[in-house]
Amino acid sequence: MARVRLSVAERREELLRAAVEQIEARGVAAVRIADVASSLGVSNALVLYHFQTKEKLVAAAFTYAAEGDLAHLRKLLGRRTSALRRLRAAVRWYAPTGQAKGWRLWIEGWAVALREPGLQEVTRDLDRQWKAAIAEVIAEGVAAGEFHCPDPTGSALRLTALLDGLAVQLTSYAGAVARSRAQEWMDEALARELGLDRDGLTEG
């Protein structure tokens, strides 16, 4: 069957989706240009035409995944409801017990970013935007009198650090932490940062 002719933008997005899938399946170190090309039935030359090198393809793939996650985060935080409901929804989606991105992908990204400046900038920018978005909705809740938090930026950092750390435990070490226990810790941390008791998380 003949392949449908795609625009440059459509082809690039197709390649990026395939690259994300291959990275999740094989890991950054093992994935090859040939793996991405083969998964789509295209030539290595086509992949290289769009991205020049494996390093550029990997960085672009992580950027693509990050942009998708950030778009979903903004959708959750942009809902017309209380700051508490928006924050709770965002934290539970992002949490390793929720429905967020494949954590294997991001753990791979963090590891490779230690040696790849281009990827380090991608992961750093994602981290910065996540924290800023969470801090902003915390500040909105404080201004609306929904909860008390003297340092929204610090709270956002502590919350995301806990979620990232639990993600490593749950993803890399099966059975190290029960998912139900991890959820309890996340709820406890969120309540503590907002000056609420656990029951207060279900209100508002």
N, C-alpha and C positions, 0 to 999 in steps of 0.2 A: 504494500500500500504506500502510495506517495505521501511524503510528509507535507503538512500544510505549511505554506510559506509564512513565516512570522516577520513582524517588523523588528528592527534592531532592539527596541525596548522590550518587546515580548520575548525575543530570543534570549536576551540578557537575563530577564527574570526567570525564564525556564532553566537556564544554566545555574543560576544562583539557588533556586529551589533544589535542584539536583545535587549541587555541591553541599548544601546543608544536610541533606539526607545521607550523603556519602560520609561526611564528617561524623555525623551521629553514629553511623554504622561501623566505621573503620577507625576513627580517630584521625586527628590532624597529621600525625607523623606518617601513618600508613596510607592515607588517601593519595591517589595520583590523578593527574589530569585525565589519564586513560579511563579511570573508574567513572568519572563524571561523564565523559564522552560516551562511554559504552552504555551507561544507564539510559541515555537518551537516543542511542543509535546514531550519533553524529561523530565526526572526525575530531581527533585531538587538535588539529589545526584550527577548527572552528572555535574551540574553547580558548585556545591561545590568541586567536584574532581578537576576542573580546577582552581578555584579561592579561595577556602577555606572559605571566609567570604563575606558578602555583601559589606563591606567597600573596600575589595580588588577588587571585581568585579567593583564597581563604579569607583574607581581610574583607573583601567585598561580600562574601557569604555571611560572615558574622555581622557586618553592617546591615545587611538585608534582614537577618533574623532579629537584630536589635530594633530596627525601625518598626517591624511588625509588633513586637512586644510593647514598645513605647506607644504605638497607636492604640493598642488595646488598653493600656494603662490610662491613657488620656480619655478614652471612652468611658471607663469605669469612674474616673474622677470627675468627669464632666456631667454626670447624671444630675437631674434636678431633684435632689433629695438632701438629707442632712449630711454634714461633713463626716459624722461618725459612720453612717451607713456606707458612704463612699470609701472611707479609709478602710473599714472592715472588709469590704468587698475586694479592694485592691490587695490588701495584705494576704487575704485567704487565697486569692487567685495566684499571687506571686509565690506563696509558700510552697515548699517541696511536697506538701500533701495536697496541693491544689491542682489547677488545670493549666498552669503556666507552661512556658517553653520547656523543651527537653533539657533537663539539668545536665545531662551528659555533655551536651554541646557546650554549655557555658563553663563547665569544669575543664573541659578540653581547652577552651579559649583562654581561661585564666592561666593555665599551665604554659601554653605556648607563648602567651603575651610576655612572659618573663624574658624571652629571648628574641621576640619579634616586635620592634618598635611600632610598626604599622598597626599590628593587631592590638598592641598595648593601648594605643590611642583610641581604638574602637571600643574596647572594653571599659576603659576609663571614662569615656564620654557617656556610655550607657549607664554606668554606675552613677555618674554625676547627675544625669537627668532623672534617674529613678529617685535619688535622694531629694533632689529639688522638688519634684512633684509631690512626694510624700510630705515633705516639710511644709509645702504650700497649703495642702489640705488640712494639716494639723493646725497651722496658723489660722486658717479660716474657721475651724471649729472653736479655737480659743476666742477669736473675735466675736463669734456668735454665742459664746457662753455655754457651749455644749460640754466642754471639758477644760481642764487646767493643765497647761504645759508651758513652763517658763522658757524652754529652749527647743523649739520645733526642729531646728537643724540637727541638734544633738540627738533628739529622739529618733529622727529619721535614720541617722547613721547607725544608732544602736539596733533599731528594729531590722534594718536590712542586713546588718552584720550577723545577727542571730539567724535570720532566714537563710543567708548564704551558707553559714556554718552547718546548719541542720541539713541543708541540701547536700552538702558533701557527705555527711554521715549517712543519710538515707540512700544516697545514690551509690556511694563507693563501698559502703560496709553494710551489706544486707544483714538485718537483724540487730544492728548496733543500738538502734533506737526504735521503739514501737511508734508507728505513725500516729496512734491516738495520743501517746505521750508527747510527741513533738507538737501536735496541735494544742495540747494543754499549755505547753510552755509558750507557744506563740500567743495564745489568748492572754495568758498571765502577763507577758511582757507588754502587749498592747495596752491592756488595762492599766498597768503600772505607769507607763509613759504618759497616759492621758489623765492620770489622777482619778481613775474610776475603779470600782470593784468589778469582779468578773461578770456579775449579773448586769452591770451597767453597759456591757458591750452589746447586749441584745435590745437595748432601749435606744430611742432616738431615730 
